[in-house]
Amino acid sequence: MDSLFNKLSQIRDVTKRRIYLERKGLSKPEIERLLEEVHLQIKGKKKFPRAHQMKFNREGLAQASSKYVAEYRTWKMRKKLGAIQKALDVGSGIGGDTIAMSLRWKVLSVEKSPVTMEMLKHNIQVYNTDKNIELILGDISILLEDIEFQKKLGDIDCIFFDPSRRSRGRRTVKIEEYEPPLLLVEKLNPFSQNICVKIAPGVDLSRITYDCDIEVISFKGEVKEVVLWFGKFKTYSDKKVILATKLPEKITWIQKPKRYNVPVSEPKNFIYEPDPAFIKAHLISDIAELYKLSQLNKKIAYLTSDTYFKTPILKCYHVLAYETWDHASINKTLSKLNIGNVDLKSRGLSVDLKDIQKSIHGNGRKNGLLILTKILNSPSAIICEYTN
């Protein structure tokens, strides 16, 4: 079976995988099962180094923390509290966070779904951390009323809470639709004030009114999650802050209380695009102030400068030309610049990039980048080349 899985993993096209299995003479149900397992394990490799040994389902894998993000949170928890003896993991899912924490301290892990619990049991054995984990199958809202369960919480140092971000079978970014609800934080608080809550990356930060730090975390240029930090996990005991963290570099910025009035200008020699965690955490003005950058439009997260510099939180593009949004004119300019193919980026405009890609091309040998956005208030196209 391992050799079959390895062979299927090497076949990129799903149709070709199916044909390969049909030629093996397998039944239709067996083919569907194998295709699903291979699909999940291939996706799982992006989150877990040992994905080929683990068990997943679609919902569990989609919600699971990757090894890298879970390790960052675990590192931060220990940094804030010092020694941690035991933690409660609420909504353990397939085990990403339970495993990360159990490599460092004991974990009381609660999961409501019997099916997910079986996957969790298997996955913690893959990482050989079961000796540090006590698993409890049940509904946390009911368990918190149980005297025997309350006794188990007597020696916990902190709580990790990962509510399900699905409603009526679909993903949701509305915090009031989480299950268990985010209000559970208030019921957990008597057992430990040191609570870390993982919520959806698409959440509207302005809807979070709790007395907690709000941290937006990205990994390799993609926002992975928003984390709420309570109790001693907070940066300051007397106020809440918004933070952005870029992984794997562990670069963290805290939003300044006083916002800098960013100047607005036409494109200069270089365009700078902030890491998405810094955009979501509303740190554009902080970045602009530090690096003396202007903005192309007050509502759009593209910055510009005549100065070239490198920093992990900003992507830099060299501006070659910019003009109004006109296909024929853009193609003509691309040809003059010896550019044939271009990558497309868009921000602040409602456009279909796939459709535009069909009609944008120059006669040239070089590759370029076309940014579609608003310069001041006018829809515009900026032709760039990548910097090293």
C-alpha positions in Angstrom: 0.0 0.0 0.0 2.9 2.4 0.8 4.3 1.9 -2.7 0.9 2.5 -4.2 0.5 5.8 -2.2 4.0 6.9 -3.3 3.2 6.2 -7.0 -0.1 8.1 -6.7 1.6 11.1 -5.0 3.9 11.4 -8.0 1.0 11.7 -10.4 -0.1 15.3 -10.4 -3.2 15.1 -12.5 -6.3 13.6 -10.7 -7.7 12.1 -13.8 -4.4 10.3 -14.5 -4.4 9.0 -10.9 -7.9 7.6 -11.4 -6.9 5.9 -14.6 -3.9 4.4 -12.9 -6.1 2.9 -10.2 -8.7 1.6 -12.6 -5.9 -0.2 -14.5 -5.0 -1.9 -11.2 -8.5 -3.4 -11.2 -9.6 -1.7 -7.9 -13.3 -1.2 -7.1 -14.9 2.2 -7.5 -15.4 2.8 -3.7 -11.7 1.8 -3.1 -10.6 4.2 -5.9 -12.5 7.1 -4.4 -11.1 6.3 -0.9 -7.6 6.2 -2.2 -7.9 9.4 -4.2 -9.3 11.2 -1.2 -6.5 9.9 1.1 -3.8 10.8 -1.4 -5.3 14.3 -2.0 -5.3 15.0 1.8 -1.8 13.7 2.4 -0.4 15.8 -0.4 -2.1 18.9 1.0 -1.0 17.8 4.5 2.6 18.0 3.5 2.3 21.7 3.5 1.5 21.7 7.2 3.1 18.5 8.6 6.5 16.9 7.9 5.1 13.5 8.8 1.9 13.9 6.8 2.4 10.6 5.0 1.9 8.8 8.4 -1.0 10.9 9.6 -4.7 10.7 9.2 -6.9 13.6 8.0 -10.3 14.6 6.8 -11.0 17.7 4.7 -12.5 19.8 7.5 -9.9 18.8 10.1 -6.9 19.5 7.7 -8.3 22.8 6.6 -8.6 24.0 10.2 -5.4 22.4 11.5 -2.5 24.7 12.4 0.6 24.0 10.5 3.7 22.7 12.4 5.4 26.0 11.8 2.7 28.3 13.1 1.9 26.0 16.0 5.5 26.0 17.0 5.7 29.8 16.9 2.6 30.1 19.2 4.1 27.5 21.6 7.4 29.3 21.7 5.6 32.6 22.5 3.5 31.0 25.2 6.6 29.7 27.0 8.4 33.0 26.5 5.5 34.9 28.2 4.9 32.5 31.0 8.3 30.9 31.5 8.0 27.3 32.7 4.7 25.6 31.7 3.7 22.4 33.3 0.2 21.8 31.8 -2.1 23.3 29.3 -5.7 22.8 28.2 -6.4 22.4 24.5 -10.0 23.1 23.6 -11.1 21.8 20.2 -8.1 19.8 19.5 -9.1 18.6 16.0 -6.6 16.4 14.3 -3.9 17.4 16.7 -1.6 20.1 15.3 -1.5 22.2 18.4 -1.8 19.4 20.9 1.3 17.8 19.3 3.3 21.1 19.3 2.5 21.8 23.0 3.0 18.2 24.1 6.6 18.2 22.8 7.2 20.8 25.6 4.7 20.2 28.3 1.7 18.1 29.4 -1.6 18.7 27.6 -5.2 18.0 28.5 -6.8 17.7 25.1 -10.6 18.0 24.6 -12.3 17.0 21.3 -16.1 16.7 20.7 -16.2 14.5 17.6 -15.6 10.8 18.0 -14.4 10.5 14.4 -11.9 13.3 14.9 -10.8 11.9 18.2 -9.7 8.6 16.4 -7.6 10.7 14.0 -6.2 12.6 16.9 -5.2 9.4 18.8 -3.4 8.2 15.7 -1.6 11.4 14.9 -0.2 11.9 18.4 1.3 8.4 18.2 3.0 9.4 14.9 4.9 12.1 16.9 5.3 9.8 19.9 3.9 12.4 22.3 1.0 10.4 23.7 2.7 10.0 27.1 2.3 13.8 27.6 -1.4 13.9 26.5 -4.6 13.1 28.3 -7.5 12.9 25.8 -11.1 13.6 26.7 -14.0 13.1 24.3 -16.8 15.5 25.1 -18.5 18.9 24.7 -16.4 21.5 26.5 -19.5 23.5 27.4 -20.9 20.5 29.3 -17.5 19.4 30.7 -16.9 22.8 32.3 -20.0 22.1 34.5 -18.6 18.7 35.6 -16.9 18.6 39.0 -14.5 15.8 38.0 -13.4 17.7 34.9 -13.0 20.9 36.9 -10.5 19.0 39.1 -8.4 18.2 36.1 -8.1 22.0 35.4 -6.8 22.8 38.9 -3.1 22.8 37.8 -3.3 24.2 34.2 -1.1 27.2 33.4 -2.8 28.2 30.2 -5.5 27.4 27.7 -5.4 27.1 23.9 -8.9 27.4 22.3 -9.5 26.7 18.6 -13.2 27.0 17.8 -14.6 25.5 14.7 -14.9 28.1 12.0 -17.7 26.5 10.1 -21.4 27.3 10.0 -24.0 25.2 8.2 -21.3 23.2 6.6 -19.4 26.2 5.2 -16.4 28.2 6.4 -17.3 31.4 8.2 -15.3 34.5 9.2 -18.1 35.7 11.6 -16.9 35.2 15.1 -20.5 35.0 16.4 -21.0 31.8 14.3 -18.0 29.9 15.8 -18.7 26.6 17.5 -18.1 26.6 20.5 -18.8 30.3 20.5 -16.1 32.8 21.3 -18.0 33.7 24.4 -16.6 30.4 25.8 -13.5 32.5 26.7 -15.6 34.0 29.6 -16.3 30.5 31.0 -12.7 29.4 30.6 -11.3 32.5 32.4 -11.9 31.3 36.0 -9.7 28.3 35.3 -6.8 30.3 33.7 -6.7 33.9 32.5 -3.8 33.0 30.2 -5.8 32.1 27.1 -4.7 31.9 23.5 -7.5 31.8 20.9 -7.0 31.0 17.2 -9.5 32.5 14.8 -10.0 32.8 11.1 -7.6 34.9 9.1 -10.5 36.7 7.3 -12.0 38.0 10.5 -12.9 41.7 10.8 -10.5 42.9 13.5 -12.8 45.8 14.5 -15.4 43.2 15.7 -13.1 41.9 18.4 -13.9 43.9 21.5 -12.3 41.7 24.1 -9.5 43.0 26.4 -6.8 41.1 24.5 -3.9 41.5 22.1 -4.8 40.8 18.5 -2.0 39.2 16.4 -2.1 38.6 12.7 0.3 35.8 11.6 1.6 35.2 8.1 3.8 32.4 6.9 5.8 32.7 3.7 3.7 35.6 2.5 0.2 34.3 3.3 -1.9 35.2 6.3 -2.6 32.0 8.2 -4.5 33.1 11.2 -5.4 35.7 13.7 -4.6 35.0 17.4 -6.1 36.6 20.5 -3.9 36.7 23.6 -5.3 37.1 27.1 -3.9 37.4 30.6 -0.2 37.3 30.9 0.1 36.6 27.2 -0.7 40.2 26.5 2.1 42.7 25.7 0.9 45.2 28.2 -1.4 44.4 31.2 -3.3 47.7 31.1 -4.0 48.0 27.3 -4.7 45.9 24.2 -2.6 46.1 21.0 -2.6 44.9 17.5 0.5 43.0 16.2 1.7 41.6 12.9 4.1 38.7 12.8 5.9 37.3 9.7 7.1 33.8 9.8 9.4 32.0 9.5 11.6 35.1 10.3 9.6 35.8 13.6 9.4 39.5 12.8 6.8 41.2 14.9 5.6 44.8 14.9 3.2 46.4 17.3 0.8 49.0 15.9 1.6 52.5 17.1 -1.3 54.3 19.0 -0.8 57.5 17.0 -1.2 57.1 13.2 1.2 58.8 10.8 -0.3 60.8 8.1 1.2 59.1 5.0 1.8 61.4 2.0 0.2 60.4 -1.3 2.1 60.6 -4.5 2.5 59.2 -8.0 4.8 56.2 -8.4 8.5 56.9 -7.8 11.4 54.6 -8.8 10.2 51.7 -6.6 6.9 50.2 -5.4 6.8 48.5 -2.1 4.2 45.9 -1.2 3.9 45.0 2.6 3.5 41.5 3.9 -0.2 40.7 4.1 -0.1 40.3 7.9 1.1 43.9 8.2 -1.6 45.1 5.8 -4.4 43.3 7.8 -3.0 44.6 11.1 -3.2 48.2 9.7 0.5 48.8 10.0 0.9 50.6 6.6 1.3 54.0 8.2 3.9 52.6 10.7 5.9 51.2 7.8 5.6 54.4 5.7 6.8 56.5 8.6 9.9 54.3 9.4 11.0 54.0 5.8 9.9 57.5 4.6 7.5 56.1 2.0 4.5 57.6 0.2 1.2 55.9 -0.7 -0.3 55.6 -4.2 -3.8 55.9 -2.7 -4.9 56.4 0.9 -7.0 53.2 0.9 -4.6 51.0 -1.0 -1.5 49.2 0.5 1.0 50.1 -2.2 3.9 52.3 -1.0 6.5 54.1 -3.2 9.9 55.7 -2.9 12.9 56.8 -4.9 15.1 54.8 -2.6 15.8 51.1 -2.9 16.3 49.0 0.2 15.7 45.4 1.4 13.5 44.3 4.3 11.6 41.0 4.8 8.3 42.7 5.4 8.2 44.5 2.0 8.4 43.2 -1.6 10.1 45.7 -3.9 9.4 46.3 -7.6 11.4 48.6 -9.9 9.0 51.0 -11.8 9.7 51.2 -15.5 6.6 53.1 -16.6 3.0 53.9 -15.6 -0.1 55.1 -17.5 -3.8 55.0 -17.6 -5.7 51.7 -17.9 -5.7 51.0 -21.7 -4.9 47.6 -23.1 -3.5 48.9 -26.5 -1.3 51.5 -24.8 0.0 49.1 -22.2 1.0 46.5 -24.9 2.7 49.2 -26.9 4.7 50.3 -23.8 5.6 46.7 -23.0 7.0 46.2 -26.5 9.1 49.4 -26.2 10.5 48.0 -22.9 11.3 44.7 -24.6 8.8 42.9 -22.3 6.8 40.0 -23.6 5.1 38.2 -20.7 3.9 39.9 -17.5 2.6 38.7 -14.1 -0.4 40.6 -12.9 -1.2 42.1 -9.5 -4.3 44.1 -8.6 -5.4 46.0 -5.6 -8.2 48.5 -5.1 -9.8 47.6 -8.5 -12.5 45.1 -9.3 -11.0 43.3 -12.3 -10.7 39.7 -13.7 -7.0 39.0 -13.9 -7.5 35.8 -15.9 -9.5 37.7 -18.5 -7.0 40.6 -18.6 -4.1 38.2 -19.0 -5.4 37.1 -22.3 -5.1 40.6 -23.8 -2.0 41.9 -22.2 1.3 41.0 -23.9 4.2 42.8 -25.5 6.7 41.9 -28.2 9.9 41.3 -26.2 12.1 38.8 -24.5 12.0 40.0 -20.9 9.4 39.2 -18.2 7.8 41.9 -16.2 5.1 42.7 -13.6 2.0 44.7 -14.3 0.3 46.3 -11.2 -3.3 47.4 -11.7 -4.3 49.8 -9.0 -5.4 53.4 -8.4 -2.8 56.2 -8.6 -4.3 58.9 -6.5 -7.9 58.2 -7.6 -7.4 57.1 -11.2 -7.3 53.4 -12.3 -3.8 52.9 -13.6 -1.3 50.4 -14.8 2.3 50.3 -13.4 4.9 48.3 -15.4 7.6 47.0 -13.2 10.5 44.6 -13.1 11.4 42.4 -10.1 14.3 43.4 -8.0 16.8 41.0 -6.5 
